Amino acid sequence: MKYKVLPPQDYLLECFDYNPITGEVFWKQRPQNHFKNIRSCNIWNSRYPHTIAGGQNGAHHRTRINKTDFITSRIIWKLITGQEPTSLIDHADTNFLNNQWANLRKADQSQNRHNSNMQPRNKTGYKGVRKSGEKFTAYISIAKHRKYLGTFETAEKAHLAYCRQVDIIFKEFARYE
C-alpha cells in the first residue's frame, strides 16, 4: 500500500501538540511561514489553536495538513519517532480512533489483518474456522495465501488449531475472536 509522504517532523512539531495518554492531537499556534500571507496566518491562528486536529473520516481519524489528508496515527508516529512510517500503523485494540501511544505499533499487511476482529459473515462463530460438510476446517491466511490446518469434528477443536498457529506466527498481533 502506498502512503502520502508526511511533512518533516520539525514542521509537524510546529503544528501539533500530542497527548500520548489520551491519543488526542491538538493544533498549535502556527508560524507565519506555514501560510501564503500574514492575513491567512492571522485568520487561522484566531480559530484553530488548542482545538482537536482532524476528525473521523471513514474508519480512521484523519487530519488535513496544507490541503492534504493524512491518517492521524501516521502523523503521530512521525511526530514521536521522527521516522516516516513505511508500513501500516496498527491499533492493538482494533479501534482505529484510539490513538494512544501505547495502542500504536508498526505492522505489515498480514500482521494487521490478523489483528482484526472476526468477519461478520463468519457462520461458525470462530475465527479461522469454516464448516465443511459435517466437520469443520481450520485455516490461516499468511501473506494472502490460505494455509490448511486440518479438518476437525468440532468447531472448537478447529479453532484451537487456528489459535496455536496464530500464536506461533503472529505473536503479539494474534487475535482469536
N, C-alpha and C positions, 0 to 999 in steps of 0.2 A: 504494500500500500504506500502510495506517495503522499507525503505531507508537505504543506507550505512551510518554507523556512521562516522561523521566527526572527524578530528583530534581535540585535545583540543584547546580552544580559545587562550591560550598563544602561541601555535605553529602557529595558523593562523595569529596572530598579528605579528609574526616574518616573515611571508611570504608575507603579503599583506598590501597595503595602499588602502583605500576605500574612494571615494568621494561621499557622500550621495546626493549631489545636481545633479551630472551627472549620478550617478549609476555605474561609471567605477571602476574596481578593477585593481590595478597595482601590479606587482611583486616588492618586496623589495630585497635588497641585503640580501642573506640568510646566516645564520651562518654555520660553518663547521659541527656541529653536525647533520645537516639535510642530510648529504651526507655520503657515504661509505668511501670516502677518500678526501684528500686535493685537488687532481687533479680534481675530479668531481666538487667539490665546486668552484674552480677557473674557470673552464670552464663555469659552469652555471652562476656564478656571472659576467663573462665577456660578457654574451649575453643577459640576461633577465631582470635585474633590470630596473625599470621605464618603462617597456613595459606593455601593457594591458594583463592581465591574461586571458587565455582561449579564447573561440570563440564560434560561433553558431554551434550547433550540433543538428540537428532536429529543433524542435520549440524553444528549450531553449538555453540559453548561458550556456556553461559548462566549467569547469576548472579542469585540471588534477593535482592532488597532489600525489606524490610518486606512480605513475603508476595507480592511481585510479581516474576515472572521477566522478565529483560531479556537481550537478546543482548549478550554481554560486549564485543564490538567497538564497540557503540554507547556503552556505558559509558565505554570507553577514549577514544572520540572526544570526548565531553563533558568527561571528566576532563582531557584535554590541551588542548583548544581553548576550552573554556568554552561552546561552541555546541551547541545541541540539534541532533542530526543529523536533517535534514528529508528526506533521501534515504537510499538504501542505503549501507552501508559495505561496499565491495568489498574482497576479499582478492586482491591482484595475482597471487599464485601459485595461486589457486583452492582453497587449503587453508583451510577455514573455522575450523580450530583454530589456525592460525598468526596470532596477534595481535600480532606485532612491529609497531612503529610504521611502519617502512619498508614494510610489506606492506599497510597500510590506506589507503584513499582513498575519497572520496565518488564515487558513481556513480548515474546514473539507471537505470531498469529495463532499457533497451535496452543500455546500456554493460555493465551487469552480466551480461546474457545473452550478450554477445559475449565476455566474459572467462570463458567456460566451456569445459570440455572437450567433445570430440565425443561425441554421444549414442551409447550402446551399440548402439542399433538401426540405426545407420548401416551400410549394406551395402557402400558403395563404398570405405570406408577413408579418405575425405577429407571434411573439414568443409565444408559449403556445397555439396555435390555429391550428386546422385542420378541413378540410372540411368533413362534414358528410351528405351526400345526398345534399339537397338544403340548409342546415343550416351549422352552424359552432360550433364545440365543443371546449370548453376551458378545459385545464388540466394543472396540475403542478406535477412535479416529486419531491418526498421527500424521501430521503434515498432509492432510487431505486424502489419506489412504486409510481405509477401514480394515482393521485387523480383527479377525475372528478369534474369539477366546473360548468358544465351546458352546455346546447345547446342554441344557440342564432341565431337570424335572420340574423345578420351581423357579419363579421369578426371583425369589430371594437368593437362591444359590447362584443364579446367573449374575445378579447384582454384586454378590460377594466377589466373584471372579473379576468383574469390572473394577471394583474398588481396589483390589490387590494390585492390578496393573496400573491404575491411576496413581496409586501411592508410589510405585516404583518409578514410573516415567515422569510424572508431573509434580511430584513432591508438594511444595507449598502452594502450587496452583490447582491442586486437586479439589474438586467439588463433587460431592456424591449425590446431591438431590437436584 
